[in-house]
């Protein structure tokens, strides 16, 4: 294009006011190619490779005390869950013992029995019965528009058994839930009893092992009385002379000398 040449250019905008169409401008192939090419992909930093020479040490095996502590914590968690479940069951049982709940349950049971009876009666009705095929039922009077009005329809045999069957299924589900809770309660009690027995056996085994260790390390020592004759004489003297203890001083001195002599002999023999 020359410097003095002018050309009218128009363009179109989309809903977001972006230029989508250019009229009056011819783009070169190089520009179109650059527009089609995707932008340069960002250069990702090279990940540093871990040193192959250093190997991570393997996890150390837990000791017996740590395993026992882990078992105890796991047992405590299970006990807490069981206690929560038992509290929820007890709360539900207390609600079931409410007079209003008992009356509702009795009423539901009566409705279920009535529904069962109505279902049996409804199933036993033959649709080709002489009563249903009677000329009275096919008379023009009974087939009049007035009697066929929806206000005079009786959906007893069509809708009530269906509703009662739904009620029966609901009661059946409640009974199944109560049975499931009873089984869960029984299973948890059995697990608790088994845990208690296992803990008792483990504690008894540890106690027996420690008792055997104590017997091997602590041995009884034979003890003999030193100067038994002088000891008995001193005791008799003090017993007979309660108010004149100075008379026993000579015996007491001899007893002390005997004890000191025995100590010296023991030190010489075992020294």
C-alpha positions in Angstrom: 0.0 0.0 0.0 1.2 3.5 -0.7 1.6 6.2 1.8 -1.1 8.4 0.3 -3.5 5.4 -0.3 -6.4 5.1 2.1 -8.7 2.2 2.6 -11.9 1.9 4.7 -11.7 -0.9 7.3 -14.6 -2.3 9.2 -14.8 -5.0 11.8 -17.3 -7.0 13.7 -17.7 -7.5 17.5 -19.0 -10.5 19.4 -21.0 -10.4 22.7 -17.9 -9.7 24.7 -16.8 -6.9 22.4 -13.9 -8.9 20.9 -12.9 -8.3 17.2 -14.0 -11.3 15.2 -14.2 -10.1 11.5 -12.0 -7.7 9.6 -13.3 -6.3 6.3 -11.1 -4.6 3.8 -7.7 -6.0 5.1 -5.9 -8.9 3.5 -3.7 -10.7 5.9 -0.5 -12.3 4.7 0.2 -16.1 4.9 3.0 -15.5 7.5 0.6 -13.7 9.8 -2.0 -16.4 9.5 0.6 -19.1 10.2 1.7 -17.3 13.4 -1.9 -16.9 14.4 -2.5 -20.7 14.0 0.7 -21.7 15.8 0.2 -22.4 19.6 2.0 -20.2 22.1 5.4 -21.4 23.4 5.1 -24.0 26.1 6.4 -22.9 29.5 9.8 -24.4 30.3 9.5 -26.8 33.3 12.3 -26.8 35.7 14.3 -30.0 35.7 13.5 -32.2 38.6 16.5 -33.1 40.7 17.0 -36.8 40.7 17.4 -38.4 44.1 20.8 -39.6 45.0 21.0 -43.2 44.2 23.9 -43.8 46.6 21.8 -43.1 49.7 19.1 -45.6 50.5 16.4 -44.9 53.0 16.6 -47.1 56.0 13.7 -49.5 56.3 11.1 -48.9 59.1 12.0 -50.4 62.4 9.8 -53.1 63.7 7.7 -52.1 66.7 8.5 -53.6 70.1 6.2 -55.8 72.1 5.3 -52.9 74.4 4.4 -50.8 71.4 2.3 -53.5 69.9 0.5 -54.1 73.2 -0.1 -50.3 73.5 -1.5 -50.2 70.0 -3.8 -53.2 70.7 -5.0 -51.5 73.9 -5.8 -48.2 72.0 -7.6 -50.2 69.3 -9.6 -52.0 71.9 -10.4 -48.7 73.6 -11.7 -47.3 70.3 -13.8 -50.4 69.7 -15.1 -50.2 73.3 -16.1 -46.5 72.7 -17.9 -47.4 69.5 -19.7 -50.2 71.2 -20.7 -48.0 74.1 -22.1 -45.4 71.7 -24.1 -48.0 69.9 -25.4 -49.4 73.2 -26.4 -46.0 74.4 -28.2 -45.4 71.1 -30.0 -48.7 71.5 -30.9 -48.0 75.1 -32.3 -44.6 74.1 -34.3 -46.2 71.4 -35.6 -48.8 73.8 -36.6 -46.1 76.3 -38.5 -44.4 73.5 -40.1 -47.7 72.7 -41.2 -48.0 76.3 -43.1 -44.7 76.0 -46.9 -45.2 76.4 -47.6 -43.2 73.2 -45.1 -45.4 71.3 -46.7 -48.6 72.7 -50.1 -47.4 71.8 -48.9 -46.6 68.3 -47.3 -50.0 68.0 -50.5 -51.7 69.2 -52.5 -49.7 66.7 -50.1 -50.6 63.9 -50.3 -54.2 64.8 -54.2 -54.1 64.8 -54.1 -52.3 61.4 -51.7 -55.0 60.1 -54.0 -57.8 61.2 -57.0 -56.0 59.7 -55.0 -55.5 56.5 -54.2 -59.2 56.5 -57.8 -60.1 56.9 -59.0 -57.7 54.2 -56.3 -59.0 51.8 -57.5 -62.6 52.4 -61.1 -61.5 51.8 -60.2 -59.5 48.7 -58.2 -62.4 47.3 -61.0 -64.9 47.9 -63.6 -62.8 46.0 -64.3 -64.4 42.6 -64.7 -61.8 39.9 -67.0 -64.2 37.9 -69.3 -64.5 40.9 -73.1 -64.7 40.3 -73.4 -61.6 42.4 -71.2 -59.5 40.1 -72.9 -61.0 37.0 -76.4 -60.4 38.4 -79.0 -58.6 36.2 -79.4 -56.1 39.0 -75.8 -54.8 38.6 -76.3 -54.5 34.8 -79.5 -52.6 35.1 -79.8 -49.1 33.4 -80.4 -47.6 36.8 -77.0 -48.6 38.2 -75.3 -47.6 35.0 -76.7 -44.1 35.0 -74.3 -41.1 35.0 -75.4 -40.1 38.5 -74.2 -43.3 40.1 -71.0 -43.4 38.0 -70.0 -40.0 39.3 -66.6 -39.9 41.0 -68.3 -38.5 44.2 -70.2 -41.8 44.6 -67.3 -44.2 43.7 -66.2 -46.6 46.4 -62.5 -47.5 46.0 -62.5 -49.8 49.0 -61.5 -52.9 47.2 -59.0 -51.2 44.9 -57.1 -48.6 47.1 -57.5 -49.8 50.7 -55.7 -53.2 50.3 -52.8 -51.4 48.5 -52.4 -49.0 51.4 -52.7 -51.7 54.0 -50.1 -53.8 52.1 -47.8 -50.8 52.2 -48.4 -50.5 56.0 -47.6 -54.2 56.4 -44.3 -53.8 54.5 -43.4 -50.9 56.8 -44.1 -52.9 59.9 -42.0 -55.8 58.4 -39.1 -53.4 57.8 -39.3 -52.2 61.4 -39.3 -55.8 62.7 -36.3 -56.6 60.5 -34.5 -53.5 61.9 -35.1 -54.6 65.5 -33.8 -58.1 64.7 -30.7 -56.6 63.1 -30.1 -54.4 66.2 -30.5 -57.4 68.5 -28.0 -59.4 66.4 -25.6 -56.5 66.5 -26.0 -56.1 70.2 -25.4 -59.9 70.7 -22.3 -59.9 68.5 -20.8 -56.9 70.3 -21.3 -58.6 73.6 -19.6 -61.7 72.4 -16.7 -59.7 71.1 -16.3 -57.8 74.4 -16.4 -61.1 76.3 -13.7 -62.6 74.0 -11.6 -59.4 74.4 -11.8 -59.6 78.1 -10.9 -63.3 78.2 -7.9 -62.6 75.9 -6.7 -59.7 78.1 -7.0 -61.9 81.2 -5.0 -64.7 79.6 -2.3 -62.3 78.4 -2.1 -60.6 81.9 -1.9 -64.0 83.6 0.9 -65.2 81.3 2.9 -62.0 81.9 2.4 -62.3 85.7 3.6 -65.9 85.7 6.7 -65.0 83.6 7.6 -62.2 86.0 7.0 -64.5 89.0 9.4 -67.0 87.6 12.0 -64.3 87.0 11.6 -63.0 90.5 12.1 -66.5 91.9 15.3 -67.0 90.0 16.8 -63.6 91.0 15.7 -63.4 94.6 16.8 -66.5 96.6 16.0 -67.1 100.2 18.9 -66.8 102.7 19.3 -69.0 105.8 19.5 -67.0 108.9 20.8 -68.2 112.3 20.5 -66.5 115.7 23.7 -65.0 117.1 24.4 -65.8 120.8 21.0 -67.4 121.5 21.7 -68.3 125.1 22.8 -64.8 126.2 19.9 -63.4 124.3 17.4 -65.5 126.3 19.2 -64.7 129.6 19.0 -60.9 128.9 15.3 -61.1 128.0 14.5 -63.1 131.2 16.5 -60.8 133.3 14.7 -57.7 132.1 11.4 -59.4 132.4 12.0 -60.4 136.0 13.6 -57.1 137.0 11.4 -54.5 135.4 12.1 -51.8 138.1 15.8 -52.8 138.6 17.2 -53.0 135.1 20.8 -52.2 136.3 21.1 -55.7 137.6 21.0 -56.9 133.9 23.7 -54.6 132.8 26.5 -57.3 133.1 24.5 -59.7 130.9 23.7 -57.0 128.4 27.4 -56.1 128.2 28.3 -59.8 127.6 25.6 -60.1 124.9 27.0 -57.0 123.1 30.5 -58.4 123.2 29.3 -61.7 121.8 27.6 -59.9 118.9 30.7 -57.9 118.1 32.9 -61.0 118.2 30.5 -62.8 115.8 30.5 -59.8 113.4 34.3 -59.9 113.3 34.3 -63.6 112.6 31.9 -63.1 109.8 34.0 -60.4 108.2 37.1 -62.5 108.5 35.5 -65.6 107.0 33.7 -63.8 104.1 36.1 -60.9 103.7 
